[in-house]
């Protein structure tokens, strides 16, 4: 039978209280246990002496018989000076996953492109300002020529409203404009 030294939860909802117990490793967490060797109250302050209470002699006995403490209980034993616990080191824990690395690379590439474009824009405005002014000077002349025919639309006098000429496309009248039928009725 493998024996472990672990925490068994007690207390109310959102108010945990743990017993440090020696139990069969296959027994349920809060189920049967062999012996209670201490308590742990996480709601107390970290420097409170009642936060963790241990029976050190019984803990040493169970460790000598081969009981395996859980990580949390091993931390309590280390703090109490019962057993020296080797610090864990997992250097890969803090490394981001594959997708996070890909996202970071694309973000860096976009930032580099934006910085490059900003540098190019900072160097190029002195050269591009002169042509931009010329385009602005030419634009009003073109607009006035384009607006003149739009204002004066030729009237189709020989074409009746009922029968459009061949090849003519029916155009919907603009809002507010009355069709020939509406003028006749109205």
PyMOL commands that set and color helices and strands:
alter all, ss='L'
color gray80, all
select helices_A, chain A and resi 56-64+71-80+98-151+180-185
alter helices_A, ss='H'
color red, helices_A
select strands_A, chain A and resi 3-12+15-24+35-40+52-54+68-69
alter strands_A, ss='S'
color yellow, strands_A
deselect
rebuild
show_as cartoon
